[in-house]
Amino acid sequence: MDHQQILIRAIRESGLTAREIAEGTSVNESSLSRFMNGKQDLKAGDYFAVLNFLPEVAKNPAKSRLSMDSPVSLKMLVLQASNAEKAEVMVTLAHVFLEDRNNGDSVELMPAV
């Protein structure tokens, strides 16, 4: 499955119309319709604007399919995350470290790379 098929599938699974996606992103509705019909590809920025606009239930499987052939590191996932997602990661890590500290476990941090 190539990148175009992955996004088309995700759009269809989202239940959103081309108009709704166009209104929520900067992508032209006619360009999106041509993309959906296999008549043209989207610019990379438009592709990811559409992908990121989709609901989580459609977006996450598509992102997974896009990275199936290459290993994904936690560091890369965090770097590609939205600011809201990064904040969630930070809060989760803080809770993990506090829980470990409260359990008497020592927490040693590695220097940033």
Phi and psi restraints in degrees (value plus and minus 20) as a CYANA .aco file:
   2 ASP   PHI    -109.4   -69.4
   2 ASP   PSI     154.8   194.8
   3 HIS   PHI     -79.6   -39.6
   3 HIS   PSI     -55.6   -15.6
   4 GLN   PHI     -87.0   -47.0
   4 GLN   PSI     -66.0   -26.0
   5 GLN   PHI     -83.1   -43.1
   5 GLN   PSI     -56.2   -16.2
   6 ILE   PHI     -83.3   -43.3
   6 ILE   PSI     -66.3   -26.3
   7 LEU   PHI     -90.4   -50.4
   7 LEU   PSI     -60.2   -20.2
   8 ILE   PHI     -79.4   -39.4
   8 ILE   PSI     -64.6   -24.6
   9 ARG   PHI     -81.1   -41.1
   9 ARG   PSI     -63.9   -23.9
  10 ALA   PHI     -83.3   -43.3
  10 ALA   PSI     -61.0   -21.0
  11 ILE   PHI     -82.5   -42.5
  11 ILE   PSI     -66.0   -26.0
  12 ARG   PHI     -82.7   -42.7
  12 ARG   PSI     -61.0   -21.0
  13 GLU   PHI     -88.3   -48.3
  13 GLU   PSI     -44.7    -4.7
  14 SER   PHI     -92.3   -52.3
  14 SER   PSI     -46.5    -6.5
  15 GLY   PHI      60.2   100.2
  15 GLY   PSI     -18.8    21.2
  16 LEU   PHI    -102.3   -62.3
  16 LEU   PSI     131.0   171.0
  17 THR   PHI    -110.9   -70.9
  17 THR   PSI     143.5   183.5
  18 ALA   PHI     -79.0   -39.0
  18 ALA   PSI     -57.9   -17.9
  19 ARG   PHI     -83.9   -43.9
  19 ARG   PSI     -64.4   -24.4
  20 GLU   PHI     -82.6   -42.6
  20 GLU   PSI     -60.8   -20.8
  21 ILE   PHI     -88.1   -48.1
  21 ILE   PSI     -63.0   -23.0
  22 ALA   PHI     -81.3   -41.3
  22 ALA   PSI     -60.5   -20.5
  23 GLU   PHI     -88.1   -48.1
  23 GLU   PSI     -49.0    -9.0
  24 GLY   PHI    -110.9   -70.9
  24 GLY   PSI     -28.7    11.3
  25 THR   PHI    -151.6  -111.6
  25 THR   PSI    -198.9  -158.9
  26 SER   PHI    -114.2   -74.2
  26 SER   PSI      -7.6    32.4
  27 VAL   PHI    -104.7   -64.7
  27 VAL   PSI     111.5   151.5
  28 ASN   PHI     -84.7   -44.7
  28 ASN   PSI     113.8   153.8
  29 GLU   PHI     -81.2   -41.2
  29 GLU   PSI     -59.4   -19.4
  30 SER   PHI     -88.7   -48.7
  30 SER   PSI     -55.7   -15.7
  31 SER   PHI     -84.5   -44.5
  31 SER   PSI     -60.7   -20.7
  32 LEU   PHI     -85.8   -45.8
  32 LEU   PSI     -61.1   -21.1
  33 SER   PHI     -84.0   -44.0
  33 SER   PSI     -62.2   -22.2
  34 ARG   PHI     -83.6   -43.6
  34 ARG   PSI     -58.6   -18.6
  35 PHE   PHI     -81.6   -41.6
  35 PHE   PSI     -67.1   -27.1
  36 MET   PHI     -82.0   -42.0
  36 MET   PSI     -49.7    -9.7
  37 ASN   PHI    -110.6   -70.6
  37 ASN   PSI     -15.4    24.6
  38 GLY   PHI      54.1    94.1
  38 GLY   PSI      -2.2    37.8
  39 LYS   PHI    -112.1   -72.1
  39 LYS   PSI     -38.2     1.8
  40 GLN   PHI    -177.6  -137.6
  40 GLN   PSI     139.8   179.8
  41 ASP   PHI    -117.3   -77.3
  41 ASP   PSI     146.6   186.6
  42 LEU   PHI    -119.1   -79.1
  42 LEU   PSI     131.9   171.9
  43 LYS   PHI     -83.8   -43.8
  43 LYS   PSI     132.8   172.8
  44 ALA   PHI     -74.6   -34.6
  44 ALA   PSI     -64.3   -24.3
  45 GLY   PHI     -81.8   -41.8
  45 GLY   PSI     -60.3   -20.3
  46 ASP   PHI     -88.6   -48.6
  46 ASP   PSI     -60.5   -20.5
  47 TYR   PHI     -76.1   -36.1
  47 TYR   PSI     -70.1   -30.1
  48 PHE   PHI     -95.9   -55.9
  48 PHE   PSI     -46.0    -6.0
  49 ALA   PHI     -83.9   -43.9
  49 ALA   PSI     -64.3   -24.3
  50 VAL   PHI     -85.4   -45.4
  50 VAL   PSI     -68.9   -28.9
  51 LEU   PHI     -76.7   -36.7
  51 LEU   PSI     -66.7   -26.7
  52 ASN   PHI     -91.6   -51.6
  52 ASN   PSI     -40.0     0.0
  53 PHE   PHI     -97.8   -57.8
  53 PHE   PSI     -45.7    -5.7
  54 LEU   PHI     -84.4   -44.4
  54 LEU   PSI     132.8   172.8
  55 PRO   PHI     -82.1   -42.1
  55 PRO   PSI     132.8   172.8
  56 GLU   PHI     -71.0   -31.0
  56 GLU   PSI     -59.9   -19.9
  57 VAL   PHI     -81.8   -41.8
  57 VAL   PSI     -47.4    -7.4
  58 ALA   PHI    -119.0   -79.0
  58 ALA   PSI     -55.7   -15.7
  59 LYS   PHI     -88.7   -48.7
  59 LYS   PSI     -67.2   -27.2
  60 ASN   PHI     -82.0   -42.0
  60 ASN   PSI     -65.9   -25.9
  61 PRO   PHI     -82.9   -42.9
  61 PRO   PSI     -55.7   -15.7
  62 ALA   PHI     -85.4   -45.4
  62 ALA   PSI     -63.4   -23.4
  63 LYS   PHI     -82.8   -42.8
  63 LYS   PSI     -57.1   -17.1
  64 SER   PHI     -84.5   -44.5
  64 SER   PSI     -64.7   -24.7
  65 ARG   PHI     -83.3   -43.3
  65 ARG   PSI     -55.2   -15.2
  66 LEU   PHI     -87.2   -47.2
  66 LEU   PSI     -48.9    -8.9
  67 SER   PHI    -127.1   -87.1
  67 SER   PSI      -5.5    34.5
  68 MET   PHI     -78.8   -38.8
  68 MET   PSI     -57.3   -17.3
  69 ASP   PHI    -106.6   -66.6
  69 ASP   PSI     -27.5    12.5
  70 SER   PHI    -147.7  -107.7
  70 SER   PSI     122.5   162.5
  71 PRO   PHI     -85.3   -45.3
  71 PRO   PSI     124.1   164.1
  72 VAL   PHI    -134.1   -94.1
  72 VAL   PSI     105.3   145.3
  73 SER   PHI    -117.3   -77.3
  73 SER   PSI     134.2   174.2
  74 LEU   PHI     -79.2   -39.2
  74 LEU   PSI     -60.3   -20.3
  75 LYS   PHI     -78.5   -38.5
  75 LYS   PSI     -64.9   -24.9
  76 MET   PHI     -86.6   -46.6
  76 MET   PSI     -58.5   -18.5
  77 LEU   PHI     -81.3   -41.3
  77 LEU   PSI     -63.7   -23.7
  78 VAL   PHI     -85.8   -45.8
  78 VAL   PSI     -62.1   -22.1
  79 LEU   PHI     -82.3   -42.3
  79 LEU   PSI     -52.0   -12.0
  80 GLN   PHI    -109.7   -69.7
  80 GLN   PSI     -27.3    12.7
  81 ALA   PHI     -92.8   -52.8
  81 ALA   PSI     136.5   176.5
  82 SER   PHI     -91.3   -51.3
  82 SER   PSI     146.9   186.9
  83 ASN   PHI     -80.7   -40.7
  83 ASN   PSI     -57.8   -17.8
  84 ALA   PHI     -84.6   -44.6
  84 ALA   PSI     -61.3   -21.3
  85 GLU   PHI     -86.8   -46.8
  85 GLU   PSI     -59.1   -19.1
  86 LYS   PHI     -82.4   -42.4
  86 LYS   PSI     -59.7   -19.7
  87 ALA   PHI     -83.2   -43.2
  87 ALA   PSI     -60.9   -20.9
  88 GLU   PHI     -82.0   -42.0
  88 GLU   PSI     -60.7   -20.7
  89 VAL   PHI     -82.5   -42.5
  89 VAL   PSI     -65.1   -25.1
  90 MET   PHI     -81.7   -41.7
  90 MET   PSI     -63.7   -23.7
  91 VAL   PHI     -83.7   -43.7
  91 VAL   PSI     -63.2   -23.2
  92 THR   PHI     -82.5   -42.5
  92 THR   PSI     -65.1   -25.1
  93 LEU   PHI     -83.3   -43.3
  93 LEU   PSI     -60.0   -20.0
  94 ALA   PHI     -80.5   -40.5
  94 ALA   PSI     -63.1   -23.1
  95 HIS   PHI     -84.0   -44.0
  95 HIS   PSI     -60.2   -20.2
  96 VAL   PHI     -83.3   -43.3
  96 VAL   PSI     -66.9   -26.9
  97 PHE   PHI     -84.3   -44.3
  97 PHE   PSI     -61.0   -21.0
  98 LEU   PHI     -85.1   -45.1
  98 LEU   PSI     -60.7   -20.7
  99 GLU   PHI     -83.7   -43.7
  99 GLU   PSI     -63.6   -23.6
 100 ASP   PHI     -81.9   -41.9
 100 ASP   PSI     -63.0   -23.0
 101 ARG   PHI     -85.1   -45.1
 101 ARG   PSI     -60.7   -20.7
 102 ASN   PHI     -86.9   -46.9
 102 ASN   PSI     -45.3    -5.3
 103 ASN   PHI    -107.2   -67.2
 103 ASN   PSI     -17.0    23.0
 104 GLY   PHI      66.2   106.2
 104 GLY   PSI     -16.0    24.0
 105 ASP   PHI     -99.6   -59.6
 105 ASP   PSI     119.2   159.2
 106 SER   PHI    -103.8   -63.8
 106 SER   PSI     123.1   163.1
 107 VAL   PHI    -136.3   -96.3
 107 VAL   PSI      95.3   135.3
 108 GLU   PHI    -128.5   -88.5
 108 GLU   PSI     106.4   146.4
 109 LEU   PHI    -117.8   -77.8
 109 LEU   PSI     123.6   163.6
 110 MET   PHI    -108.5   -68.5
 110 MET   PSI     130.8   170.8
 111 PRO   PHI     -85.1   -45.1
 111 PRO   PSI     127.8   167.8
 112 ALA   PHI     -85.1   -45.1
 112 ALA   PSI     123.3   163.3
